[in-house]
Amino acid sequence: MEPLSNNILAKSRNWSWHHVCVFILTYFSYAFFQASRVSLDNCKNTLNRSTILENTLKSSENNEDPIMFFEKLDITFSFAYAIGLYISGTMGDRLNLRYMLAFGMWSSAFTTLMIGYLSNKIITPNKYYYYSLSVANGLFQSIGWPVTVAIMGNWFISGDILYGIWGGSGNFGRIIGSCIINYSLNYNCYYGGLLNSSLLICGGVIVFFCLITYPNQVGLDERNLTNIRNNENKNHANVHIKKAVGFRKAFLMPGVPSYALSFFFVKMVNEISLFSLSTYLSLDPQWGDKESNNLISYYDLGTILGGIAAGILSKLIGIRSPVISLMLLSSIATILLNYKGVGFRTNRLIIFINGFLIGGPDNIISTAIPVVISKHQITNNNQALATVTGIIDGTGRFAAAISQCLILIIKKELVWNGVFYFLIFVVGCSCFWNLLILYKDLLDLSKKRNKNYSKL
């Protein structure tokens, strides 16, 4: 077997500086999406004590509880984001990816400003104002992922390690956003939303003027795509005549339904861990916003390194399903330790390991797998990468929204311990489904080997 370092070196020699620019621009574009998204999430404790929120909720009909209010905001955002992913994925294969990404960044920045900063400067909002803006923010935020993955897929056809690294862009953005929020808490938490939105606006300007969505727009062949696509795309004009595959056809492509359901469970695990951990820590008087943000950042750091490790292991083994199954199964041990029954340092380690074992599979399924499925299944002059990415990630996001609704019920009946037991149950379901995918992958490998032996 060729050494891993040599394999990476050989691929990097085929990259131009345009490839590096595309990697950096898409990485930071999605990072800025996530940074703006945490502007409200990571200062819940401060907002909970603010007179503005208190007046907003007191003016509502039932004098709504702040914790319930935040959780409803998360749920409305999640459902809007899930629906938006299906729409954005389908549109991404039909519209100009650069314009679409820039529009998504500017629109998300505006809604973030309206939710946090401008609403307290211009008007006195009520809770329905926040709910409607949360829906709008979810729809605009959904543009980021399928579009950036589609652009990456145009330049980099495969590479578990590459996509394992790139898949951590969202978590890197969450860390940036958390650092900005921590800094702003010394003055006014709403300034954090202003700074994160400014990053997103500036990033949108750079994307609009500098991002190149296809290699042949700068005279390069798509050297890392299949030979068929190389022959078809030598002409620069062909970029504009590629036909988008329909939603139904994309959904029925081999591998899409199984990995969409796999991501349904994986995303449910990841989002329960992340959103519940955020609310659980930040609204507890024991943890201030700064302490809880620091702890959540360890989950994101673990996810970044977990995605890289999953990519390396997948490359060494040759298939992804055993890596995903093993990491998810191992995560049960850290969930059983619970988050809160230990000190800050131990908590930090547990949360980091949990992010490593749960977030790693999340990154691989949502990046490398859609690229491989769409590029290997689609021939002729068609494209489906954004649609496939939207289907897989959208299915996962629906799981996240459903899980948040279930958590509201579970906490009411069983308090927080019930959430952790539910999380273990979902991890078990995810492991079972991924083991079925592993079984199918092993059968396919066996068939290929038998076919190769028969040719000898």
C-alpha positions in Angstrom: 0.0 0.0 0.0 1.2 3.5 -0.9 2.2 5.5 2.2 -0.4 8.0 3.3 2.0 11.0 3.2 3.0 10.2 -0.4 -0.6 9.9 -1.5 -1.4 13.3 -0.1 1.7 14.8 -1.6 0.9 13.4 -5.0 -2.6 14.9 -5.0 -1.3 18.3 -3.8 1.0 18.5 -6.8 -2.1 18.6 -9.0 -3.5 21.6 -7.1 -3.0 25.2 -8.3 -3.1 28.3 -6.1 -6.7 28.6 -7.2 -7.5 25.3 -5.4 -5.9 26.7 -2.2 -7.9 30.0 -2.5 -11.2 28.1 -3.0 -10.4 25.9 0.0 -9.7 29.0 2.2 -12.6 31.1 1.0 -15.2 28.3 1.4 -13.7 27.3 4.7 -14.0 30.8 6.2 -17.3 31.5 4.5 -19.0 28.7 6.3 -17.0 29.4 9.5 -18.5 33.0 9.5 -22.0 31.6 9.0 -21.5 29.5 12.2 -19.9 32.4 14.0 -23.0 34.6 13.5 -25.2 31.7 14.4 -23.8 31.5 18.0 -24.3 35.2 18.7 -27.6 34.5 20.5 -26.8 31.0 21.6 -23.7 31.8 23.6 -25.0 34.6 25.7 -28.3 33.1 27.0 -27.4 33.5 30.6 -26.7 37.2 30.2 -29.9 37.6 28.1 -31.9 35.7 30.7 -31.0 38.3 33.2 -31.5 41.3 30.9 -34.4 43.7 31.4 -35.1 43.8 27.7 -35.8 40.1 27.5 -37.8 40.3 30.8 -40.0 43.0 29.4 -40.4 41.2 26.1 -41.6 38.0 27.8 -43.7 39.8 30.4 -45.6 41.5 27.6 -46.5 38.1 26.1 -49.9 36.5 27.0 -48.6 33.8 29.3 -45.5 35.5 30.8 -43.3 32.9 29.1 -40.4 31.2 30.9 -37.0 32.4 29.4 -35.6 28.8 29.1 -38.7 27.7 27.2 -38.5 30.8 25.1 -34.9 30.1 24.1 -35.7 26.4 23.3 -38.6 27.4 21.1 -36.3 29.8 19.2 -33.9 26.9 18.7 -36.7 24.7 17.4 -38.1 27.3 15.0 -34.6 27.9 13.7 -33.9 24.1 13.2 -37.1 23.4 11.3 -36.6 26.5 9.1 -33.0 25.5 8.5 -34.0 21.9 7.6 -36.6 23.0 5.1 -34.1 25.6 3.7 -31.5 22.9 3.1 -33.7 21.0 0.7 -34.6 24.3 -1.1 -31.0 25.6 -1.2 -29.6 22.3 -2.3 -32.0 22.2 -5.2 -31.4 25.8 -6.1 -27.6 25.4 -5.8 -27.4 23.1 -8.9 -29.4 25.6 -10.9 -28.2 29.1 -9.9 -24.8 30.9 -9.8 -23.1 29.5 -6.7 -21.0 32.6 -6.0 -24.0 35.0 -6.1 -26.1 32.6 -4.0 -23.4 32.2 -1.3 -22.8 36.0 -1.1 -26.6 36.6 -0.8 -26.9 34.0 1.9 -24.0 35.6 3.9 -25.4 39.1 3.6 -29.0 38.0 4.5 -27.9 36.0 7.5 -25.8 38.9 8.7 -28.8 41.2 8.5 -31.2 38.9 10.4 -28.5 38.4 13.0 -28.2 42.1 13.5 -32.0 42.4 13.7 -32.3 39.7 16.3 -29.5 41.0 18.5 -28.2 44.5 18.0 -30.7 46.6 16.0 -33.8 45.3 17.7 -32.7 46.8 21.0 -31.6 50.1 19.4 -34.6 50.8 17.1 -37.7 49.0 18.5 -39.0 47.2 21.6 -39.6 43.7 20.1 -42.1 41.1 21.3 -41.6 37.3 21.2 -43.2 36.9 17.8 -40.7 39.3 16.3 -37.9 37.0 17.5 -39.7 33.9 16.3 -40.2 35.3 12.8 -36.6 36.4 12.6 -35.4 33.0 13.8 -37.3 31.4 10.9 -35.8 33.9 8.4 -32.3 33.3 9.8 -32.7 29.5 9.5 -33.7 29.9 5.8 -30.8 32.2 5.0 -28.3 30.2 7.0 -29.3 27.0 5.1 -27.7 28.5 1.9 -24.2 28.2 3.3 -23.6 24.4 3.6 -24.9 22.9 0.3 -23.4 25.8 -1.7 -19.9 25.6 -0.1 -19.8 21.8 -0.4 -20.9 22.1 -4.0 -18.1 24.5 -4.8 -15.6 22.3 -3.0 -16.8 19.3 -4.9 -16.2 21.2 -8.2 -12.5 21.5 -7.3 -11.8 18.5 -5.1 -13.4 15.3 -6.2 -12.4 13.1 -3.3 -10.2 12.9 -0.2 -11.4 11.8 3.2 -8.6 13.6 4.9 -9.1 16.8 2.9 -12.9 16.9 3.6 -12.3 15.8 7.2 -10.2 18.9 7.7 -12.6 21.2 5.7 -15.7 19.8 7.5 -14.5 21.4 10.7 -15.0 24.8 9.3 -18.4 25.2 11.1 -16.8 24.2 14.4 -13.9 26.6 13.8 -16.5 29.3 13.2 -18.3 28.5 16.5 -15.0 28.9 18.3 -14.4 32.3 16.6 -17.9 33.4 17.5 -17.6 32.2 21.1 -14.4 34.2 21.5 -16.0 37.3 20.1 -19.0 36.8 22.4 -16.8 36.3 25.4 -15.0 39.5 24.6 -18.2 41.4 24.1 -19.7 40.3 27.5 -17.3 42.7 29.1 -19.2 45.5 27.5 -22.6 44.4 26.0 -23.4 41.0 24.7 -25.3 42.6 21.7 -22.0 43.9 20.4 -21.0 40.3 19.8 -23.8 39.9 17.3 -22.6 43.2 15.6 -19.0 41.9 15.3 -20.0 38.5 14.0 -22.4 40.0 11.5 -19.7 42.3 10.3 -17.4 39.4 9.7 -20.2 37.7 7.6 -20.8 40.9 5.6 -17.1 41.3 4.8 -16.8 37.7 3.9 -19.7 38.0 1.5 -18.0 40.9 -0.3 -14.8 38.9 -0.7 -16.8 35.9 -2.0 -18.8 38.0 -4.4 -15.7 39.4 -6.1 -13.0 36.7 -5.6 -14.5 33.2 -5.4 -14.2 31.0 -8.5 -16.8 28.2 -8.6 -15.4 26.0 -11.4 -11.8 25.2 -12.4 -12.5 25.8 -16.1 -13.5 29.4 -15.4 -9.8 30.1 -15.1 -8.8 27.8 -17.9 -8.1 24.7 -15.8 -9.4 21.2 -16.6 -11.2 19.4 -13.8 -8.2 17.2 -13.3 -9.5 15.6 -10.2 -12.8 14.6 -11.6 -13.5 11.5 -13.7 -12.2 11.3 -17.3 -15.8 11.6 -18.7 -16.3 14.9 -17.0 -12.8 16.1 -18.1 -13.8 15.5 -21.7 -17.1 17.2 -21.3 -15.9 20.3 -19.5 -12.8 21.3 -21.5 -14.9 24.1 -23.0 -15.4 27.0 -20.6 -18.9 27.5 -21.9 -20.0 24.1 -20.6 -20.0 25.4 -17.1 -23.2 27.2 -18.0 -25.0 24.4 -19.7 -24.7 21.6 -17.1 -28.2 20.3 -16.4 -29.3 19.9 -12.8 -30.6 16.5 -11.7 -34.2 16.6 -10.2 -34.8 16.2 -6.5 -36.4 12.8 -6.8 -33.7 11.4 -9.0 -31.0 12.7 -6.6 -32.8 11.2 -3.6 -33.0 7.8 -5.3 -29.3 7.7 -6.3 -27.5 4.7 -4.8 -26.3 5.5 -1.3 -28.3 8.7 -0.8 -31.3 7.2 1.2 -29.1 5.0 3.4 -26.6 7.8 4.3 -29.5 10.3 4.7 -31.0 8.0 7.3 -27.5 7.5 8.8 -27.1 11.2 9.1 -30.6 11.5 10.6 -29.3 9.6 13.6 -25.8 11.0 13.7 -27.1 14.6 13.5 -29.7 13.9 16.2 -26.9 12.8 18.5 -24.6 15.7 17.6 -27.3 18.4 17.9 -28.7 17.0 21.2 -25.1 17.1 22.5 -24.4 20.6 21.2 -27.7 22.4 21.7 -28.6 20.7 25.0 -25.1 21.2 26.3 -25.3 24.9 25.3 -28.7 25.5 27.1 -27.8 23.1 30.0 -24.6 24.9 30.9 -25.3 28.5 29.9 -28.7 28.8 31.8 -27.3 27.2 35.0 -26.2 29.7 37.6 -23.2 27.5 38.4 -21.8 28.4 34.9 -21.6 32.0 33.6 -21.6 32.6 29.9 -17.8 32.8 29.7 -17.4 29.4 31.4 -20.1 27.7 29.4 -18.7 29.1 26.2 -15.3 27.8 27.0 -16.7 24.3 27.7 -18.7 24.3 24.5 -15.6 25.3 22.5 -14.0 22.1 23.7 -16.8 20.2 22.0 -16.1 22.1 18.8 -12.3 21.5 19.1 -13.0 17.8 19.6 -15.2 17.8 16.5 -12.5 19.4 14.3 -9.9 16.8 15.4 -12.4 14.0 15.2 -13.2 14.8 11.6 -9.5 14.8 10.7 -9.0 11.5 12.5 -12.1 9.9 10.9 -10.8 11.1 7.5 -7.3 9.5 8.1 -8.7 6.2 9.4 -11.2 6.1 6.5 -8.4 6.6 4.0 -6.2 3.9 5.6 -9.1 1.3 5.8 -10.6 2.2 2.5 -14.2 2.5 3.7 -15.9 4.9 6.1 -18.6 2.9 7.8 -16.4 1.0 10.3 -14.8 4.2 11.4 -18.2 5.9 11.9 -19.7 2.9 13.7 -16.7 2.5 16.1 -16.6 6.2 17.0 -20.3 6.4 17.7 -20.2 3.2 19.8 -17.3 4.6 21.8 -19.2 7.8 22.5 -21.7 6.0 24.8 -19.0 5.7 27.5 -18.5 9.5 27.6 -22.2 10.2 27.6 -22.6 7.9 30.6 -20.1 10.0 32.6 -22.6 12.9 32.3 -21.5 16.5 31.9 -22.2 18.0 35.2 -21.4 15.7 38.0 -17.6 16.5 37.8 -15.4 19.5 38.0 -14.5 22.0 35.3 -11.3 20.3 34.2 -12.8 16.8 34.0 -15.8 18.2 32.3 -13.6 19.8 29.7 -12.0 16.5 28.9 -15.3 14.6 28.7 -16.8 17.3 26.4 -13.7 17.2 24.1 -13.8 13.4 23.8 -17.6 13.5 23.1 -17.1 16.1 20.4 -14.3 14.0 18.9 -16.3 10.8 18.8 -19.7 12.3 17.7 -18.7 15.3 15.7 -16.1 13.4 13.6 -18.6 11.1 11.9 -20.9 14.1 11.5 -18.3 15.9 9.4 -17.4 12.9 7.2 -21.0 12.0 6.4 -21.9 15.6 5.6 -18.9 16.4 3.4 -17.0 13.6 1.8 -19.9 11.2 1.3 -22.1 13.6 -0.8 -19.2 14.5 -3.0 -18.3 10.9 -3.7 -21.9 9.8 -4.2 -22.8 12.6 -6.6 -19.6 12.6 -8.6 -19.4 8.8 -9.1 -23.1 8.4 -9.9 -23.6 11.3 -12.2 -22.2 11.0 -15.7 -23.1 12.9 -18.9 -23.4 16.7 -18.4 -25.4 16.7 -15.2 -24.8 17.9 -11.7 -26.4 17.0 -8.4 -23.9 17.8 -5.7 -25.7 20.7 -4.0 -29.0 18.7 -4.2 -27.5 15.6 -2.7 -25.8 17.6 0.1 -29.1 19.4 0.8 -30.9 16.0 1.0 -28.5 14.4 3.4 -27.9 17.4 5.6 -31.6 18.5 5.5 -32.6 15.0 6.7 -30.2 15.3 9.5 -31.4 18.8 10.4 -35.0 17.6 10.6 -33.8 15.0 13.1 -32.2 17.8 15.1 -35.5 19.7 15.1 -37.5 16.7 16.1 -35.0 15.8 18.9 -35.3 19.3 20.3 -39.1 18.9 20.5 -38.7 15.5 22.2 -36.2 17.0 24.7 -38.8 19.5 25.8 -41.2 16.6 26.7 -38.4 14.5 28.2 -37.2 17.3 30.5 -40.7 18.0 31.7 -41.2 14.3 32.6 -37.7 13.1 33.6 -35.7 16.3 34.1 -32.1 16.4 32.6 -31.1 12.8 33.3 -33.8 11.7 30.8 -32.0 13.7 28.1 -28.8 11.8 28.6 -30.7 8.4 28.5 -32.5 9.5 25.4 -29.1 10.5 23.9 -27.7 7.0 24.6 -30.8 5.4 22.9 -30.3 7.5 19.8 -26.6 6.7 19.7 -27.6 3.0 19.8 -30.0 3.5 16.9 -27.2 5.3 15.0 -24.7 2.5 15.6 -27.2 -0.2 14.5 -28.0 1.6 11.2 -24.3 2.2 10.5 -23.5 -1.4 11.2 -26.0 -2.3 8.5 -24.2 0.1 6.1 -20.9 -1.6 7.1 -22.3 -5.0 6.3 -23.4 -3.8 2.9 -20.0 -2.2 2.3 -18.2 -5.4 3.2 -20.4 -7.4 0.8 -19.6 -4.9 -2.0 -15.9 -5.2 -1.3 -16.1 -9.0 -1.3 -17.9 -8.9 -4.7 -15.3 -6.6 -6.2 -12.5 -8.9 -5.0 -14.2 -11.9 -6.4 -14.7 -10.1 -9.7 -11.0 -9.1 -9.8 -9.9 -12.7 -9.1 -12.1 -14.0 -11.9 -10.3 -11.7 -14.3 -6.9 -13.2 -13.4 
